[in-house]
Amino acid sequence: AGVPVVGGNLPRQQHAAVMHDPRWDDRLPPDQHRALLRAIDEGHCHQLPASQWPAMARIQIARDDTMAATLLAWQHPTRTVLLLTGAQHARRDRGVPLHLARLLGQPLPAPQLISVELRASHDATPDPAYDALWLTDPVPPVDHCAALRS
């Protein structure tokens, strides 16, 4: 269709340097940084030692920052830029939208930026970290942590 598709993630070759760079630690408000550390722990089924959480948070933050910079590089008044990403990256409180606001010096309000949570559920309770909720049919639950624990 002639629509450009570009990668916007942090290049894998930069991960090791980011993991050891404490300058990423203050890019989020302290409460959101703690929430990200909890999400990392929960997302890895409580199987990672806490000593690994800060390095993983740095990667997440740097990825969000890189995606925000990519969106800015591709913005233009005559086009819509769409970022397809995971739920943690789409959160307004600690994901790409927060980094966009920092890079621009101000938050982008809807409709300039709309963060949509895609949820496979019938639960229509909105999460304030997103501007909108798109429900899809639920899928049978799978305990992904069970396999990891075993």
N, CA, C and O atoms as a GROMACS GRO file, in nm:
protein
  600
    1ALA      N    1   0.082  -0.120   0.000
    1ALA     CA    2   0.000   0.000   0.000
    1ALA      C    3   0.086   0.126   0.000
    1ALA      O    4   0.033   0.237   0.005
    2GLY      N    5   0.216   0.109  -0.006
    2GLY     CA    6   0.304   0.225  -0.009
    2GLY      C    7   0.322   0.293   0.125
    2GLY      O    8   0.372   0.405   0.132
    3VAL      N    9   0.282   0.227   0.232
    3VAL     CA   10   0.296   0.284   0.366
    3VAL      C   11   0.430   0.238   0.423
    3VAL      O   12   0.459   0.119   0.425
    4PRO      N   13   0.512   0.332   0.470
    4PRO     CA   14   0.641   0.290   0.526
    4PRO      C   15   0.621   0.216   0.659
    4PRO      O   16   0.538   0.254   0.742
    5VAL      N   17   0.698   0.112   0.677
    5VAL     CA   18   0.701   0.038   0.803
    5VAL      C   19   0.845   0.042   0.850
    5VAL      O   20   0.936  -0.002   0.780
    6VAL      N   21   0.866   0.096   0.969
    6VAL     CA   22   1.002   0.112   1.021
    6VAL      C   23   1.013   0.048   1.158
    6VAL      O   24   0.915   0.042   1.233
    7GLY      N   25   1.130   0.002   1.190
    7GLY     CA   26   1.157  -0.049   1.324
    7GLY      C   27   1.188   0.068   1.416
    7GLY      O   28   1.256   0.162   1.377
    8GLY      N   29   1.139   0.060   1.537
    8GLY     CA   30   1.162   0.170   1.629
    8GLY      C   31   1.218   0.128   1.762
    8GLY      O   32   1.225   0.208   1.855
    9ASN      N   33   1.259   0.003   1.774
    9ASN     CA   34   1.306  -0.050   1.900
    9ASN      C   35   1.454  -0.022   1.920
    9ASN      O   36   1.526   0.010   1.826
   10LEU      N   37   1.499  -0.034   2.042
   10LEU     CA   38   1.640  -0.020   2.076
   10LEU      C   39   1.718  -0.135   2.012
   10LEU      O   40   1.684  -0.251   2.034
   11PRO      N   41   1.820  -0.105   1.934
   11PRO     CA   42   1.898  -0.215   1.873
   11PRO      C   43   1.958  -0.307   1.980
   11PRO      O   44   2.009  -0.261   2.082
   12ARG      N   45   1.951  -0.435   1.954
   12ARG     CA   46   2.000  -0.536   2.050
   12ARG      C   47   2.147  -0.514   2.086
   12ARG      O   48   2.188  -0.544   2.198
   13GLN      N   49   2.225  -0.461   1.993
   13GLN     CA   50   2.367  -0.438   2.021
   13GLN      C   51   2.388  -0.334   2.132
   13GLN      O   52   2.496  -0.328   2.191
   14GLN      N   53   2.288  -0.254   2.160
   14GLN     CA   54   2.300  -0.151   2.264
   14GLN      C   55   2.251  -0.197   2.401
   14GLN      O   56   2.268  -0.125   2.499
   15HIS      N   57   2.192  -0.314   2.409
   15HIS     CA   58   2.135  -0.360   2.534
   15HIS      C   59   2.238  -0.370   2.646
   15HIS      O   60   2.212  -0.322   2.757
   16ALA      N   61   2.352  -0.430   2.621
   16ALA     CA   62   2.452  -0.449   2.728
   16ALA      C   63   2.496  -0.314   2.786
   16ALA      O   64   2.508  -0.300   2.907
   17ALA      N   65   2.519  -0.217   2.700
   17ALA     CA   66   2.562  -0.085   2.749
   17ALA      C   67   2.452  -0.021   2.833
   17ALA      O   68   2.480   0.037   2.938
   18VAL      N   69   2.328  -0.031   2.788
   18VAL     CA   70   2.215   0.028   2.860
   18VAL      C   71   2.197  -0.039   2.996
   18VAL      O   72   2.170   0.028   3.095
   19MET      N   73   2.211  -0.171   3.000
   19MET     CA   74   2.192  -0.245   3.125
   19MET      C   75   2.285  -0.197   3.236
   19MET      O   76   2.251  -0.206   3.354
   20HIS      N   77   2.401  -0.147   3.199
   20HIS     CA   78   2.500  -0.104   3.298
   20HIS      C   79   2.506   0.047   3.315
   20HIS      O   80   2.596   0.098   3.381
   21ASP      N   81   2.412   0.120   3.256
   21ASP     CA   82   2.414   0.266   3.260
   21ASP      C   83   2.308   0.320   3.356
   21ASP      O   84   2.190   0.321   3.323
   22PRO      N   85   2.350   0.364   3.475
   22PRO     CA   86   2.253   0.409   3.575
   22PRO      C   87   2.181   0.539   3.538
   22PRO      O   88   2.088   0.579   3.607
   23ARG      N   89   2.223   0.605   3.431
   23ARG     CA   90   2.154   0.728   3.390
   23ARG      C   91   2.009   0.701   3.350
   23ARG      O   92   1.928   0.793   3.349
   24TRP      N   93   1.976   0.578   3.316
   24TRP     CA   94   1.837   0.544   3.280
   24TRP      C   95   1.747   0.536   3.403
   24TRP      O   96   1.625   0.539   3.390
   25ASP      N   97   1.807   0.524   3.521
   25ASP     CA   98   1.728   0.502   3.643
   25ASP      C   99   1.639   0.619   3.682
   25ASP      O  100   1.541   0.600   3.754
   26ASP      N  101   1.670   0.739   3.638
   26ASP     CA  102   1.590   0.855   3.679
   26ASP      C  103   1.500   0.908   3.568
   26ASP      O  104   1.451   1.021   3.576
   27ARG      N  105   1.477   0.829   3.465
   27ARG     CA  106   1.390   0.873   3.355
   27ARG      C  107   1.241   0.861   3.387
   27ARG      O  108   1.158   0.922   3.320
   28LEU      N  109   1.209   0.784   3.489
   28LEU     CA  110   1.069   0.768   3.532
   28LEU      C  111   1.052   0.830   3.670
   28LEU      O  112   1.146   0.836   3.748
   29PRO      N  113   0.931   0.878   3.699
   29PRO     CA  114   0.904   0.919   3.838
   29PRO      C  115   0.927   0.799   3.931
   29PRO      O  116   0.904   0.686   3.891
   30PRO      N  117   0.972   0.823   4.054
   30PRO     CA  118   1.005   0.711   4.144
   30PRO      C  119   0.893   0.608   4.161
   30PRO      O  120   0.919   0.488   4.163
   31ASP      N  121   0.769   0.654   4.174
   31ASP     CA  122   0.660   0.557   4.192
   31ASP      C  123   0.640   0.472   4.068
   31ASP      O  124   0.608   0.354   4.079
   32GLN      N  125   0.658   0.530   3.950
   32GLN     CA  126   0.644   0.453   3.827
   32GLN      C  127   0.763   0.360   3.806
   32GLN      O  128   0.748   0.252   3.749
   33HIS      N  129   0.880   0.401   3.852
   33HIS     CA  130   0.998   0.313   3.844
   33HIS      C  131   0.976   0.190   3.931
   33HIS      O  132   1.006   0.078   3.890
   34ARG      N  133   0.923   0.211   4.051
   34ARG     CA  134   0.893   0.097   4.139
   34ARG      C  135   0.786   0.008   4.076
   34ARG      O  136   0.795  -0.115   4.083
   35ALA      N  137   0.686   0.068   4.014
   35ALA     CA  138   0.580  -0.011   3.947
   35ALA      C  139   0.639  -0.092   3.833
   35ALA      O  140   0.599  -0.206   3.811
   36LEU      N  141   0.733  -0.035   3.759
   36LEU     CA  142   0.797  -0.108   3.650
   36LEU      C  143   0.876  -0.226   3.705
   36LEU      O  144   0.872  -0.335   3.648
   37LEU      N  145   0.948  -0.206   3.815
   37LEU     CA  146   1.022  -0.317   3.876
   37LEU      C  147   0.927  -0.429   3.918
   37LEU      O  148   0.957  -0.547   3.900
   38ARG      N  149   0.812  -0.392   3.975
   38ARG     CA  150   0.713  -0.494   4.013
   38ARG      C  151   0.660  -0.567   3.889
   38ARG      O  152   0.643  -0.689   3.891
   39ALA      N  153   0.635  -0.493   3.782
   39ALA     CA  154   0.586  -0.555   3.658
   39ALA      C  155   0.689  -0.652   3.601
   39ALA      O  156   0.654  -0.758   3.550
   40ILE      N  157   0.816  -0.616   3.611
   40ILE     CA  158   0.922  -0.706   3.563
   40ILE      C  159   0.923  -0.834   3.646
   40ILE      O  160   0.933  -0.944   3.592
   41ASP      N  161   0.913  -0.820   3.777
   41ASP     CA  162   0.909  -0.936   3.864
   41ASP      C  163   0.788  -1.024   3.831
   41ASP      O  164   0.803  -1.145   3.813
   42GLU      N  165   0.670  -0.964   3.822
   42GLU     CA  166   0.548  -1.041   3.792
   42GLU      C  167   0.553  -1.102   3.652
   42GLU      O  168   0.512  -1.216   3.632
   43GLY      N  169   0.604  -1.025   3.556
   43GLY     CA  170   0.610  -1.072   3.419
   43GLY      C  171   0.707  -1.188   3.399
   43GLY      O  172   0.701  -1.259   3.299
   44HIS      N  173   0.796  -1.204   3.495
   44HIS     CA  174   0.892  -1.316   3.489
   44HIS      C  175   0.862  -1.418   3.599
   44HIS      O  176   0.949  -1.490   3.646
   45CYS      N  177   0.733  -1.420   3.640
   45CYS     CA  178   0.679  -1.523   3.729
   45CYS      C  179   0.753  -1.530   3.863
   45CYS      O  180   0.761  -1.637   3.924
   46HIS      N  181   0.807  -1.419   3.909
   46HIS     CA  182   0.879  -1.411   4.037
   46HIS      C  183   0.999  -1.507   4.039
   46HIS      O  184   1.040  -1.554   4.145
   47GLN      N  185   1.054  -1.536   3.921
   47GLN     CA  186   1.165  -1.630   3.912
   47GLN      C  187   1.301  -1.563   3.897
   47GLN      O  188   1.404  -1.630   3.906
   48LEU      N  189   1.302  -1.432   3.874
   48LEU     CA  190   1.430  -1.361   3.858
   48LEU      C  191   1.476  -1.306   3.992
   48LEU      O  192   1.394  -1.260   4.072
   49PRO      N  193   1.605  -1.310   4.018
   49PRO     CA  194   1.654  -1.245   4.139
   49PRO      C  195   1.633  -1.093   4.128
   49PRO      O  196   1.647  -1.036   4.020
   50ALA      N  197   1.600  -1.031   4.239
   50ALA     CA  198   1.576  -0.886   4.241
   50ALA      C  199   1.696  -0.808   4.189
   50ALA      O  200   1.680  -0.696   4.140
   51SER      N  201   1.814  -0.864   4.199
   51SER     CA  202   1.934  -0.795   4.151
   51SER      C  203   1.931  -0.773   3.999
   51SER      O  204   2.003  -0.688   3.948
   52GLN      N  205   1.850  -0.850   3.926
   52GLN     CA  206   1.841  -0.836   3.780
   52GLN      C  207   1.736  -0.734   3.736
   52GLN      O  208   1.739  -0.688   3.622
   53TRP      N  209   1.645  -0.697   3.825
   53TRP     CA  210   1.536  -0.607   3.788
   53TRP      C  211   1.584  -0.471   3.739
   53TRP      O  212   1.533  -0.423   3.638
   54PRO      N  213   1.681  -0.406   3.806
   54PRO     CA  214   1.722  -0.273   3.758
   54PRO      C  215   1.777  -0.275   3.615
   54PRO      O  216   1.747  -0.185   3.537
   55ALA      N  217   1.856  -0.373   3.581
   55ALA     CA  218   1.910  -0.381   3.444
   55ALA      C  219   1.798  -0.402   3.343
   55ALA      O  220   1.799  -0.344   3.235
   56MET      N  221   1.701  -0.485   3.378
   56MET     CA  222   1.589  -0.509   3.288
   56MET      C  223   1.503  -0.383   3.275
   56MET      O  224   1.451  -0.354   3.167
   57ALA      N  225   1.487  -0.310   3.385
   57ALA     CA  226   1.411  -0.184   3.379
   57ALA      C  227   1.482  -0.084   3.288
   57ALA      O  228   1.416  -0.012   3.212
   58ARG      N  229   1.612  -0.078   3.295
   58ARG     CA  230   1.688   0.013   3.207
   58ARG      C  231   1.663  -0.019   3.061
   58ARG      O  232   1.647   0.072   2.979
   59ILE      N  233   1.660  -0.147   3.028
   59ILE     CA  234   1.632  -0.188   2.889
   59ILE      C  235   1.491  -0.142   2.850
   59ILE      O  236   1.472  -0.086   2.742
   60GLN      N  237   1.393  -0.167   2.936
   60GLN     CA  238   1.255  -0.128   2.906
   60GLN      C  239   1.245   0.023   2.885
   60GLN      O  240   1.182   0.069   2.789
   61ILE      N  241   1.308   0.099   2.974
   61ILE     CA  242   1.303   0.246   2.965
   61ILE      C  243   1.372   0.293   2.838
   61ILE      O  244   1.320   0.381   2.768
   62ALA      N  245   1.487   0.237   2.807
   62ALA     CA  246   1.560   0.277   2.686
   62ALA      C  247   1.482   0.238   2.560
   62ALA      O  248   1.484   0.312   2.461
   63ARG      N  249   1.414   0.126   2.563
   63ARG     CA  250   1.332   0.086   2.448
   63ARG      C  251   1.218   0.185   2.429
   63ARG      O  252   1.191   0.227   2.316
   64ASP      N  253   1.150   0.222   2.538
   64ASP     CA  254   1.042   0.320   2.530
   64ASP      C  255   1.094   0.454   2.476
   64ASP      O  256   1.029   0.517   2.392
   65ASP      N  257   1.209   0.496   2.525
   65ASP     CA  258   1.269   0.622   2.482
   65ASP      C  259   1.303   0.618   2.332
   65ASP      O  260   1.280   0.715   2.260
   66THR      N  261   1.357   0.507   2.288
   66THR     CA  262   1.393   0.491   2.146
   66THR      C  263   1.268   0.490   2.058
   66THR      O  264   1.267   0.551   1.952
   67MET      N  265   1.163   0.421   2.103
   67MET     CA  266   1.038   0.421   2.026
   67MET      C  267   0.979   0.562   2.019
   67MET      O  268   0.927   0.602   1.914
   68ALA      N  269   0.985   0.636   2.128
   68ALA     CA  270   0.934   0.773   2.129
   68ALA      C  271   1.012   0.860   2.029
   68ALA      O  272   0.952   0.937   1.955
   69ALA      N  273   1.143   0.846   2.028
   69ALA     CA  274   1.225   0.923   1.934
   69ALA      C  275   1.194   0.885   1.789
   69ALA      O  276   1.194   0.971   1.701
   70THR      N  277   1.167   0.757   1.765
   70THR     CA  278   1.130   0.713   1.630
   70THR      C  279   0.997   0.774   1.587
   70THR      O  280   0.983   0.819   1.473
   71LEU      N  281   0.900   0.775   1.678
   71LEU     CA  282   0.771   0.837   1.646
   71LEU      C  283   0.790   0.985   1.611
   71LEU      O  284   0.730   1.034   1.515
   72LEU      N  285   0.871   1.054   1.687
   72LEU     CA  286   0.895   1.196   1.659
   72LEU      C  287   0.965   1.215   1.525
   72LEU      O  288   0.935   1.309   1.451
   73ALA      N  289   1.057   1.126   1.493
   73ALA     CA  290   1.129   1.138   1.366
   73ALA      C  291   1.036   1.119   1.246
   73ALA      O  292   1.060   1.174   1.139
   74TRP      N  293   0.929   1.043   1.265
   74TRP     CA  294   0.838   1.014   1.154
   74TRP      C  295   0.712   1.101   1.156
   74TRP      O  296   0.630   1.092   1.064
   75GLN      N  297   0.697   1.185   1.256
   75GLN     CA  298   0.576   1.268   1.261
   75GLN      C  299   0.576   1.369   1.147
   75GLN      O  300   0.681   1.420   1.106
   76HIS      N  301   0.459   1.396   1.097
   76HIS     CA  302   0.439   1.493   0.990
   76HIS      C  303   0.292   1.534   0.993
   76HIS      O  304   0.206   1.450   1.017
   77PRO      N  305   0.262   1.661   0.968
   77PRO     CA  306   0.122   1.706   0.976
   77PRO      C  307   0.026   1.634   0.882
   77PRO      O  308  -0.095   1.633   0.907
   78THR      N  309   0.076   1.574   0.776
   78THR     CA  310  -0.014   1.511   0.678
   78THR      C  311  -0.026   1.360   0.695
   78THR      O  312  -0.088   1.294   0.611
   79ARG      N  313   0.032   1.303   0.800
   79ARG     CA  314   0.022   1.157   0.814
   79ARG      C  315  -0.003   1.118   0.960
   79ARG      O  316   0.026   1.193   1.053
   80THR      N  317  -0.056   1.000   0.974
   80THR     CA  318  -0.075   0.939   1.104
   80THR      C  319   0.038   0.839   1.125
   80THR      O  320   0.070   0.761   1.036
   81VAL      N  321   0.098   0.843   1.242
   81VAL     CA  322   0.203   0.748   1.276
   81VAL      C  323   0.144   0.652   1.379
   81VAL      O  324   0.086   0.695   1.480
   82LEU      N  325   0.158   0.523   1.353
   82LEU     CA  326   0.101   0.420   1.439
   82LEU      C  327   0.214   0.336   1.496
   82LEU      O  328   0.300   0.287   1.423
   83LEU      N  329   0.212   0.319   1.627
   83LEU     CA  330   0.309   0.232   1.693
   83LEU      C  331   0.235   0.110   1.744
   83LEU      O  332   0.141   0.123   1.824
   84LEU      N  333   0.275  -0.007   1.700
   84LEU     CA  334   0.220  -0.133   1.751
   84LEU      C  335   0.322  -0.187   1.850
   84LEU      O  336   0.436  -0.215   1.816
   85THR      N  337   0.278  -0.202   1.974
   85THR     CA  338   0.370  -0.243   2.078
   85THR      C  339   0.296  -0.315   2.190
   85THR      O  340   0.173  -0.320   2.191
   86GLY      N  341   0.371  -0.369   2.281
   86GLY     CA  342   0.313  -0.436   2.395
   86GLY      C  343   0.251  -0.338   2.493
   86GLY      O  344   0.277  -0.218   2.489
   87ALA      N  345   0.168  -0.392   2.580
   87ALA     CA  346   0.090  -0.309   2.673
   87ALA      C  347   0.178  -0.224   2.764
   87ALA      O  348   0.145  -0.108   2.790
   88GLN      N  349   0.288  -0.278   2.813
   88GLN     CA  350   0.373  -0.200   2.902
   88GLN      C  351   0.432  -0.077   2.830
   88GLN      O  352   0.444   0.030   2.890
   89HIS      N  353   0.466  -0.094   2.704
   89HIS     CA  354   0.523   0.018   2.627
   89HIS      C  355   0.417   0.124   2.596
   89HIS      O  356   0.451   0.241   2.578
   90ALA      N  357   0.291   0.084   2.588
   90ALA     CA  358   0.184   0.177   2.550
   90ALA      C  359   0.129   0.257   2.669
   90ALA      O  360   0.050   0.350   2.649
   91ARG      N  361   0.168   0.224   2.789
   91ARG     CA  362   0.116   0.292   2.908
   91ARG      C  363   0.155   0.439   2.909
   91ARG      O  364   0.271   0.474   2.887
   92ARG      N  365   0.058   0.525   2.935
   92ARG     CA  366   0.086   0.669   2.945
   92ARG      C  367   0.169   0.704   3.067
   92ARG      O  368   0.243   0.803   3.064
   93ASP      N  369   0.159   0.626   3.174
   93ASP     CA  370   0.225   0.662   3.298
   93ASP      C  371   0.373   0.624   3.304
   93ASP      O  372   0.447   0.679   3.385
   94ARG      N  373   0.417   0.531   3.220
   94ARG     CA  374   0.558   0.494   3.224
   94ARG      C  375   0.612   0.440   3.091
   94ARG      O  376   0.726   0.396   3.084
   95GLY      N  377   0.532   0.443   2.986
   95GLY     CA  378   0.575   0.390   2.858
   95GLY      C  379   0.611   0.499   2.758
   95GLY      O  380   0.651   0.609   2.795
   96VAL      N  381   0.597   0.466   2.632
   96VAL     CA  382   0.635   0.556   2.522
   96VAL      C  383   0.569   0.693   2.534
   96VAL      O  384   0.637   0.793   2.513
   97PRO      N  385   0.439   0.703   2.568
   97PRO     CA  386   0.380   0.838   2.579
   97PRO      C  387   0.450   0.928   2.680
   97PRO      O  388   0.462   1.048   2.658
   98LEU      N  389   0.497   0.871   2.791
   98LEU     CA  390   0.570   0.951   2.890
   98LEU      C  391   0.700   1.004   2.831
   98LEU      O  392   0.737   1.119   2.855
   99HIS      N  393   0.769   0.922   2.754
   99HIS     CA  394   0.895   0.964   2.693
   99HIS      C  395   0.872   1.064   2.581
   99HIS      O  396   0.952   1.155   2.561
  100LEU      N  397   0.762   1.048   2.509
  100LEU     CA  398   0.725   1.150   2.408
  100LEU      C  399   0.706   1.286   2.474
  100LEU      O  400   0.754   1.388   2.424
  101ALA      N  401   0.636   1.286   2.586
  101ALA     CA  402   0.611   1.411   2.658
  101ALA      C  403   0.743   1.473   2.703
  101ALA      O  404   0.761   1.595   2.692
  102ARG      N  405   0.835   1.391   2.753
  102ARG     CA  406   0.965   1.443   2.797
  102ARG      C  407   1.043   1.501   2.679
  102ARG      O  408   1.101   1.608   2.690
  103LEU      N  409   1.043   1.430   2.567
  103LEU     CA  410   1.118   1.476   2.450
  103LEU      C  411   1.058   1.605   2.393
  103LEU      O  412   1.131   1.690   2.343
  104LEU      N  413   0.926   1.618   2.400
  104LEU     CA  414   0.858   1.737   2.348
  104LEU      C  415   0.850   1.850   2.449
  104LEU      O  416   0.826   1.966   2.412
  105GLY      N  417   0.870   1.817   2.576
  105GLY     CA  418   0.856   1.918   2.680
  105GLY      C  419   0.713   1.938   2.724
  105GLY      O  420   0.685   2.030   2.801
  106GLN      N  421   0.621   1.854   2.676
  106GLN     CA  422   0.481   1.863   2.715
  106GLN      C  423   0.410   1.734   2.675
  106GLN      O  424   0.448   1.670   2.578
  107PRO      N  425   0.306   1.697   2.749
  107PRO     CA  426   0.229   1.577   2.711
  107PRO      C  427   0.151   1.600   2.582
  107PRO      O  428   0.106   1.711   2.553
  108LEU      N  429   0.135   1.494   2.507
  108LEU     CA  430   0.051   1.499   2.387
  108LEU      C  431  -0.090   1.456   2.426
  108LEU      O  432  -0.110   1.342   2.465
  109PRO      N  433  -0.187   1.546   2.415
  109PRO     CA  434  -0.324   1.506   2.449
  109PRO      C  435  -0.388   1.429   2.334
  109PRO      O  436  -0.344   1.438   2.220
  110ALA      N  437  -0.494   1.354   2.367
  110ALA     CA  438  -0.575   1.294   2.262
  110ALA      C  439  -0.643   1.410   2.190
  110ALA      O  440  -0.678   1.505   2.260
  111PRO      N  441  -0.665   1.412   2.062
  111PRO     CA  442  -0.645   1.303   1.967
  111PRO      C  443  -0.505   1.301   1.904
  111PRO      O  444  -0.480   1.219   1.816
  112GLN      N  445  -0.414   1.388   1.948
  112GLN     CA  446  -0.279   1.384   1.890
  112GLN      C  447  -0.208   1.253   1.922
  112GLN      O  448  -0.130   1.203   1.842
  113LEU      N  449  -0.236   1.199   2.040
  113LEU     CA  450  -0.179   1.071   2.080
  113LEU      C  451  -0.289   0.994   2.152
  113LEU      O  452  -0.349   1.042   2.247
  114ILE      N  453  -0.313   0.875   2.105
  114ILE     CA  454  -0.411   0.788   2.170
  114ILE      C  455  -0.343   0.656   2.202
  114ILE      O  456  -0.290   0.588   2.113
  115SER      N  457  -0.344   0.620   2.328
  115SER     CA  458  -0.287   0.495   2.374
  115SER      C  459  -0.401   0.397   2.398
  115SER      O  460  -0.489   0.423   2.479
  116VAL      N  461  -0.400   0.285   2.326
  116VAL     CA  462  -0.509   0.188   2.331
  116VAL      C  463  -0.460   0.058   2.393
  116VAL      O  464  -0.358   0.002   2.351
  117GLU      N  465  -0.534   0.011   2.493
  117GLU     CA  466  -0.506  -0.121   2.549
  117GLU      C  467  -0.592  -0.222   2.476
  117GLU      O  468  -0.714  -0.207   2.469
  118LEU      N  469  -0.530  -0.325   2.421
  118LEU     CA  470  -0.601  -0.436   2.358
  118LEU      C  471  -0.608  -0.547   2.462
  118LEU      O  472  -0.505  -0.596   2.508
  119ARG      N  473  -0.730  -0.587   2.499
  119ARG     CA  474  -0.747  -0.684   2.606
  119ARG      C  475  -0.836  -0.798   2.560
  119ARG      O  476  -0.947  -0.775   2.513
  120ALA      N  477  -0.788  -0.921   2.574
  120ALA     CA  478  -0.865  -1.039   2.540
  120ALA      C  479  -0.949  -1.076   2.662
  120ALA      O  480  -0.910  -1.160   2.743
  121SER      N  481  -1.066  -1.012   2.672
  121SER     CA  482  -1.149  -1.028   2.790
  121SER      C  483  -1.286  -0.967   2.765
  121SER      O  484  -1.306  -0.894   2.668
  122HIS      N  485  -1.380  -0.998   2.854
  122HIS     CA  486  -1.509  -0.930   2.851
  122HIS      C  487  -1.512  -0.822   2.958
  122HIS      O  488  -1.612  -0.751   2.972
  123ASP      N  489  -1.405  -0.808   3.034
  123ASP     CA  490  -1.394  -0.708   3.140
  123ASP      C  491  -1.367  -0.571   3.078
  123ASP      O  492  -1.256  -0.545   3.030
  124ALA      N  493  -1.467  -0.486   3.080
  124ALA     CA  494  -1.456  -0.353   3.017
  124ALA      C  495  -1.415  -0.245   3.116
  124ALA      O  496  -1.435  -0.127   3.090
  125THR      N  497  -1.358  -0.284   3.230
  125THR     CA  498  -1.312  -0.185   3.327
  125THR      C  499  -1.190  -0.114   3.271
  125THR      O  500  -1.087  -0.178   3.248
  126PRO      N  501  -1.199   0.016   3.248
  126PRO     CA  502  -1.086   0.086   3.188
  126PRO      C  503  -0.968   0.097   3.284
  126PRO      O  504  -0.986   0.106   3.405
  127ASP      N  505  -0.849   0.097   3.228
  127ASP     CA  506  -0.727   0.120   3.303
  127ASP      C  507  -0.685   0.263   3.274
  127ASP      O  508  -0.670   0.298   3.156
  128PRO      N  509  -0.667   0.348   3.375
  128PRO     CA  510  -0.634   0.488   3.349
  128PRO      C  511  -0.498   0.509   3.282
  128PRO      O  512  -0.466   0.621   3.243
  129ALA      N  513  -0.418   0.404   3.269
  129ALA     CA  514  -0.289   0.418   3.202
  129ALA      C  515  -0.304   0.428   3.050
  129ALA      O  516  -0.207   0.455   2.980
  130TYR      N  517  -0.427   0.405   3.000
  130TYR     CA  518  -0.453   0.409   2.856
  130TYR      C  519  -0.570   0.503   2.830
  130TYR      O  520  -0.651   0.530   2.918
  131ASP      N  521  -0.578   0.553   2.707
  131ASP     CA  522  -0.688   0.641   2.668
  131ASP      C  523  -0.812   0.564   2.625
  131ASP      O  524  -0.923   0.615   2.635
  132ALA      N  525  -0.792   0.442   2.579
  132ALA     CA  526  -0.904   0.365   2.526
  132ALA      C  527  -0.879   0.217   2.551
  132ALA      O  528  -0.766   0.173   2.574
  133LEU      N  529  -0.987   0.141   2.546
  133LEU     CA  530  -0.981  -0.004   2.564
  133LEU      C  531  -1.050  -0.070   2.446
  133LEU      O  532  -1.161  -0.033   2.410
  134TRP      N  533  -0.983  -0.167   2.388
  134TRP     CA  534  -1.039  -0.244   2.276
  134TRP      C  535  -1.046  -0.388   2.324
  134TRP      O  536  -0.943  -0.453   2.345
  135LEU      N  537  -1.167  -0.438   2.340
  135LEU     CA  538  -1.187  -0.575   2.386
  135LEU      C  539  -1.193  -0.671   2.269
  135LEU      O  540  -1.250  -0.641   2.164
  136THR      N  541  -1.134  -0.786   2.287
  136THR     CA  542  -1.146  -0.896   2.191
  136THR      C  543  -1.199  -1.016   2.267
  136THR      O  544  -1.201  -1.016   2.390
  137ASP      N  545  -1.242  -1.117   2.196
  137ASP     CA  546  -1.291  -1.236   2.263
  137ASP      C  547  -1.181  -1.297   2.349
  137ASP      O  548  -1.065  -1.304   2.307
  138PRO      N  549  -1.217  -1.340   2.470
  138PRO     CA  550  -1.116  -1.402   2.555
  138PRO      C  551  -1.068  -1.534   2.498
  138PRO      O  552  -1.139  -1.602   2.423
  139VAL      N  553  -0.949  -1.568   2.534
  139VAL     CA  554  -0.891  -1.697   2.496
  139VAL      C  555  -0.883  -1.781   2.623
  139VAL      O  556  -0.880  -1.726   2.733
  140PRO      N  557  -0.879  -1.914   2.610
  140PRO     CA  558  -0.868  -1.996   2.731
  140PRO      C  559  -0.744  -1.957   2.811
  140PRO      O  560  -0.636  -1.935   2.754
  141PRO      N  561  -0.759  -1.947   2.942
  141PRO     CA  562  -0.644  -1.907   3.024
  141PRO      C  563  -0.532  -2.010   3.019
  141PRO      O  564  -0.557  -2.130   3.014
  142VAL      N  565  -0.410  -1.960   3.020
  142VAL     CA  566  -0.292  -2.045   3.021
  142VAL      C  567  -0.201  -1.992   3.131
  142VAL      O  568  -0.171  -1.873   3.135
  143ASP      N  569  -0.156  -2.080   3.218
  143ASP     CA  570  -0.062  -2.040   3.323
  143ASP      C  571   0.078  -2.057   3.268
  143ASP      O  572   0.138  -2.164   3.278
  144HIS      N  573   0.130  -1.949   3.210
  144HIS     CA  574   0.263  -1.954   3.152
  144HIS      C  575   0.370  -1.972   3.259
  144HIS      O  576   0.478  -2.025   3.233
  145CYS      N  577   0.340  -1.928   3.380
  145CYS     CA  578   0.439  -1.942   3.488
  145CYS      C  579   0.455  -2.087   3.533
  145CYS      O  580   0.562  -2.124   3.582
  146ALA      N  581   0.352  -2.168   3.517
  146ALA     CA  582   0.362  -2.309   3.560
  146ALA      C  583   0.476  -2.379   3.488
  146ALA      O  584   0.553  -2.452   3.551
  147ALA      N  585   0.486  -2.359   3.359
  147ALA     CA  586   0.594  -2.422   3.284
  147ALA      C  587   0.729  -2.369   3.329
  147ALA      O  588   0.825  -2.445   3.339
  148LEU      N  589   0.737  -2.243   3.356
  148LEU     CA  590   0.864  -2.184   3.401
  148LEU      C  591   0.904  -2.235   3.539
  148LEU      O  592   1.021  -2.263   3.565
  149ARG      N  593   0.805  -2.247   3.628
  149ARG     CA  594   0.834  -2.297   3.763
  149ARG      C  595   0.881  -2.442   3.760
  149ARG      O  596   0.963  -2.483   3.843
  150SER      N  597   0.829  -2.520   3.666
  150SER     CA  598   0.866  -2.662   3.662
  150SER      C  599   1.001  -2.679   3.595
  150SER      O  600   1.050  -2.791   3.582
   0.00000   0.00000   0.00000
